[in-house]
Amino acid sequence: MAAGYQNIYLNQGEDFVTQITLYDNNGVPYNLSGFTIASQAKTSYYAANASIVFSASVFSANSGVISLSANNAVTANVSARQKLVYDVYMTDNSGVKTRVLEGQVYVSPGVTIPSTSFGNQY
């Protein structure tokens, strides 16, 4: 089974959350009851380390909806000068892993990266 393809767009330095419906090859949403979800983004398929490890979870099992998120501290450290690649794996209750989604992550650069302390601005 080929994985679906969908690009993700996020803003640098912003809390990111998206919900995505996963479909099988017949266009039917997966029933994700009993499944776990994992997702990462890297600078390339061959990069040793992930740029983003998404918090991934099943949002609505019967409708095949998952949630991917990353907090602002994570997105602030992602370079906006390059595209990332990502994928999503689901694991059933017997441990079988299936890649169900892949794509690119486009990061829109931020000018003001929020922080808890701006210090002296002058």
Backbone bond lengths (Angstrom), bond angles and torsions (degrees), N, CA, C in turn:
res aa  C-N    CA-C-N  psi(-1)  N-CA   C-N-CA  omega(-1)  CA-C   N-CA-C  phi
1 M - - - 1.440 - - 1.524 109.03 -
2 A 1.321 116.30 128.59 1.455 120.99 178.11 1.527 110.17 -80.31
3 A 1.322 115.58 142.68 1.463 120.36 177.47 1.524 109.49 -73.77
4 G 1.322 116.10 149.22 1.459 121.27 173.50 1.517 109.82 -70.36
5 Y 1.325 116.07 167.10 1.468 121.35 -178.50 1.524 109.03 -129.10
6 Q 1.343 115.59 127.48 1.462 120.92 176.95 1.519 108.68 -153.54
7 N 1.318 116.99 130.96 1.452 121.08 176.62 1.520 110.28 -83.52
8 I 1.334 115.10 153.69 1.461 122.90 178.58 1.525 107.77 -120.05
9 Y 1.315 116.19 139.58 1.461 122.46 176.99 1.518 107.87 -120.74
10 L 1.359 116.32 130.02 1.458 119.78 177.55 1.514 109.99 -139.43
11 N 1.329 115.72 158.07 1.458 122.16 179.61 1.521 109.22 -100.22
12 Q 1.322 115.88 130.88 1.456 121.91 178.85 1.529 109.36 -59.74
13 G 1.327 117.43 132.38 1.459 122.76 176.61 1.513 114.99 79.89
14 E 1.318 117.18 9.70 1.460 121.38 -177.93 1.526 109.80 -114.77
15 D 1.328 116.92 148.43 1.458 119.72 171.34 1.520 107.62 -64.91
16 F 1.323 116.14 131.03 1.463 121.74 -176.51 1.517 109.46 -115.60
17 V 1.322 116.04 133.62 1.468 121.22 171.90 1.524 107.75 -150.43
18 T 1.315 115.04 136.63 1.459 120.51 175.84 1.518 109.02 -143.14
19 Q 1.298 114.36 152.02 1.460 120.33 174.69 1.521 107.49 -117.85
20 I 1.317 115.51 134.13 1.464 122.40 -175.01 1.520 108.01 -130.66
21 T 1.324 115.95 135.08 1.463 120.69 174.77 1.519 108.81 -91.34
22 L 1.320 116.94 128.47 1.457 123.03 178.97 1.524 109.40 -96.73
23 Y 1.332 115.59 128.50 1.457 121.72 -178.35 1.524 110.47 -115.76
24 D 1.328 116.81 148.78 1.465 120.48 173.56 1.529 109.19 -82.52
25 N 1.325 117.25 -177.63 1.466 121.59 -177.01 1.526 113.51 -64.70
26 N 1.323 117.57 -16.62 1.462 121.66 178.71 1.528 112.49 -95.23
27 G 1.340 116.46 5.31 1.457 120.31 179.84 1.514 114.61 79.95
28 V 1.316 116.52 14.26 1.463 121.96 179.64 1.534 108.45 -97.80
29 P 1.345 118.17 131.71 1.469 119.18 177.16 1.536 110.79 -59.62
30 Y 1.329 115.36 138.32 1.463 120.62 176.06 1.525 110.20 -62.99
31 N 1.314 116.47 145.71 1.451 121.34 166.15 1.522 105.27 -90.96
32 L 1.315 116.98 108.84 1.464 122.37 -172.57 1.522 113.40 -94.65
33 S 1.314 117.70 16.84 1.462 120.56 177.00 1.527 109.34 -60.20
34 G 1.337 116.29 125.38 1.454 121.24 179.21 1.519 114.34 84.53
35 F 1.339 119.19 1.69 1.455 122.44 179.86 1.517 111.28 -97.45
36 T 1.325 115.98 152.26 1.460 121.85 168.24 1.522 107.55 -114.39
37 I 1.328 116.05 158.38 1.456 122.65 -175.05 1.528 108.90 -125.62
38 A 1.337 116.17 141.51 1.469 121.83 175.33 1.525 108.19 -138.59
39 S 1.344 116.03 144.94 1.460 120.04 -178.74 1.523 110.30 -154.48
40 Q 1.340 115.40 140.19 1.462 122.75 176.37 1.518 109.32 -139.90
41 A 1.328 115.28 158.15 1.460 122.05 172.56 1.527 107.98 -125.87
42 K 1.341 115.56 140.16 1.460 121.88 -179.57 1.527 109.64 -133.37
43 T 1.328 115.33 164.95 1.465 119.86 177.80 1.520 111.78 -70.09
44 S 1.316 117.27 -24.65 1.465 122.33 174.38 1.523 107.97 -157.38
45 Y 1.301 115.99 166.84 1.467 119.83 178.64 1.528 111.18 -62.64
46 Y 1.317 116.83 -22.60 1.465 121.65 -173.84 1.524 113.31 -102.48
47 A 1.333 117.91 1.28 1.462 121.29 179.91 1.529 109.59 -65.38
48 A 1.329 115.66 141.44 1.460 120.78 -178.48 1.525 112.13 -72.38
49 N 1.329 117.17 -35.15 1.458 120.85 -174.21 1.520 111.43 -118.37
50 A 1.303 115.49 148.89 1.461 121.34 177.33 1.527 110.16 -78.76
51 S 1.317 116.84 139.69 1.463 122.30 171.88 1.519 110.33 -79.48
52 I 1.332 116.21 -34.83 1.461 122.67 177.91 1.526 108.44 -137.80
53 V 1.304 116.27 128.38 1.466 121.13 167.67 1.528 104.49 -106.90
54 F 1.314 115.51 105.43 1.455 119.72 -177.59 1.520 110.66 -69.96
55 S 1.327 116.19 143.70 1.456 120.52 164.89 1.519 104.22 -76.00
56 A 1.304 116.71 116.63 1.465 121.26 -173.81 1.517 109.62 -122.40
57 S 1.325 115.84 136.39 1.456 119.59 179.87 1.524 110.22 -153.55
58 V 1.321 114.57 162.90 1.462 120.69 173.63 1.523 106.71 -80.49
59 F 1.321 117.19 122.52 1.463 122.38 -179.48 1.530 110.80 -90.62
60 S 1.331 116.34 -45.47 1.466 121.91 177.88 1.526 107.84 -141.48
61 A 1.326 116.11 100.68 1.461 121.44 -173.13 1.521 112.56 -59.89
62 N 1.312 118.58 -47.03 1.462 121.64 -176.38 1.520 113.19 -67.69
63 S 1.341 116.93 -25.76 1.464 121.08 -178.10 1.523 112.75 -98.53
64 G 1.335 117.86 -2.36 1.456 121.59 179.16 1.517 114.62 73.39
65 V 1.322 117.39 24.64 1.463 121.38 -175.92 1.527 110.08 -97.34
66 I 1.341 115.04 129.44 1.466 121.54 175.43 1.522 109.16 -113.29
67 S 1.307 115.89 163.98 1.457 122.66 176.05 1.520 108.71 -123.79
68 L 1.333 116.11 131.90 1.460 122.95 173.42 1.518 107.40 -118.96
69 S 1.341 116.78 135.74 1.459 119.09 179.21 1.521 110.49 -147.62
70 A 1.332 113.75 159.06 1.468 122.92 174.32 1.520 106.80 -152.09
71 N 1.329 117.07 136.87 1.465 118.75 -177.76 1.527 111.16 -80.43
72 N 1.330 115.67 171.06 1.469 120.82 -174.55 1.526 113.55 -63.79
73 A 1.326 117.78 -29.04 1.469 119.54 177.37 1.520 110.79 -65.78
74 V 1.317 116.94 -35.29 1.467 121.17 177.95 1.513 110.33 -71.96
75 T 1.340 118.01 -48.57 1.467 120.10 -176.11 1.525 112.03 -70.30
76 A 1.344 117.93 -25.26 1.463 120.62 177.59 1.523 111.52 -66.08
77 N 1.329 116.77 -27.51 1.461 121.16 -177.56 1.523 114.10 -92.78
78 V 1.328 116.88 6.13 1.461 120.62 178.63 1.522 108.44 -95.36
79 S 1.321 116.22 127.68 1.460 120.82 179.78 1.519 110.38 -68.37
80 A 1.320 115.66 132.95 1.468 120.60 178.61 1.523 111.22 -87.17
81 R 1.305 117.97 1.05 1.466 121.08 -176.62 1.519 113.17 -86.64
82 Q 1.301 117.75 -4.78 1.459 119.53 -178.40 1.515 110.78 -141.15
83 K 1.306 115.19 155.01 1.458 120.43 174.96 1.523 108.16 -85.51
84 L 1.310 115.77 147.25 1.450 121.73 174.88 1.519 108.33 -107.43
85 V 1.317 116.49 160.60 1.459 122.11 170.88 1.524 107.30 -112.02
86 Y 1.330 115.99 149.18 1.465 119.56 179.63 1.514 108.99 -143.29
87 D 1.316 114.44 164.56 1.461 120.00 170.48 1.518 109.15 -149.33
88 V 1.325 114.00 166.99 1.457 122.07 179.55 1.521 107.53 -129.22
89 Y 1.323 115.98 128.45 1.464 122.38 175.55 1.511 108.99 -113.75
90 M 1.316 115.47 141.24 1.461 119.99 170.28 1.522 107.51 -113.67
91 T 1.323 115.34 145.34 1.457 121.82 -179.94 1.516 107.75 -124.02
92 D 1.339 116.03 126.59 1.462 118.68 179.57 1.523 109.91 -83.15
93 N 1.324 116.36 175.92 1.463 120.24 -174.31 1.526 113.76 -69.77
94 S 1.349 118.36 -9.30 1.470 120.37 174.61 1.526 111.68 -97.81
95 G 1.356 117.59 1.18 1.456 121.66 176.37 1.528 115.40 95.50
96 V 1.333 118.03 3.27 1.470 120.95 179.06 1.526 109.37 -76.34
97 K 1.343 115.72 124.93 1.462 122.05 -179.04 1.525 109.79 -101.39
98 T 1.337 115.54 137.86 1.452 121.74 179.08 1.519 108.76 -135.91
99 R 1.336 116.33 128.14 1.465 119.80 173.66 1.523 107.13 -79.07
100 V 1.335 116.45 121.85 1.456 120.63 -174.26 1.525 113.52 -113.86
101 L 1.330 117.42 -14.25 1.458 120.16 -177.45 1.511 109.61 -154.40
102 E 1.325 115.63 146.20 1.455 121.69 175.56 1.515 108.64 -151.45
103 G 1.325 116.12 167.73 1.452 120.27 178.54 1.512 110.92 166.71
104 Q 1.324 114.60 -164.43 1.457 121.29 177.97 1.518 109.64 -111.65
105 V 1.324 115.38 153.03 1.456 122.49 175.10 1.526 106.77 -111.29
106 Y 1.312 115.33 121.36 1.458 121.36 176.27 1.518 107.92 -102.76
107 V 1.340 116.29 126.07 1.459 121.56 -177.16 1.520 108.50 -108.94
108 S 1.339 115.91 118.88 1.460 121.28 176.69 1.523 107.84 -83.08
109 P 1.348 118.12 125.59 1.458 119.92 -176.32 1.522 111.74 -67.40
110 G 1.316 114.76 149.60 1.458 121.14 176.53 1.515 110.68 -108.64
111 V 1.302 116.74 147.55 1.460 121.84 175.36 1.515 109.36 -91.46
112 T 1.319 115.94 -47.56 1.458 122.08 178.57 1.510 107.82 -106.52
113 I 1.318 116.51 107.10 1.452 120.87 177.24 1.524 106.71 -90.17
114 P 1.337 118.30 115.04 1.469 120.27 -176.82 1.528 111.93 -59.24
115 S 1.303 114.46 142.62 1.464 120.23 173.41 1.512 107.98 -145.85
116 T 1.308 116.88 170.73 1.456 120.10 -179.13 1.518 111.49 -84.19
117 S 1.336 118.01 -15.96 1.453 120.43 -178.83 1.533 108.85 -142.41
118 F 1.332 115.36 114.30 1.462 119.23 179.62 1.519 111.61 -87.41
119 G 1.334 117.49 -19.12 1.464 119.96 -179.73 1.523 111.81 68.89
120 N 1.333 116.36 -160.69 1.451 122.45 179.48 1.517 109.06 -76.86
121 Q 1.324 117.44 118.73 1.443 121.55 -177.58 1.525 112.70 -89.79
122 Y 1.365 118.47 -4.31 1.461 120.42 -177.31 1.489 111.28 -116.81
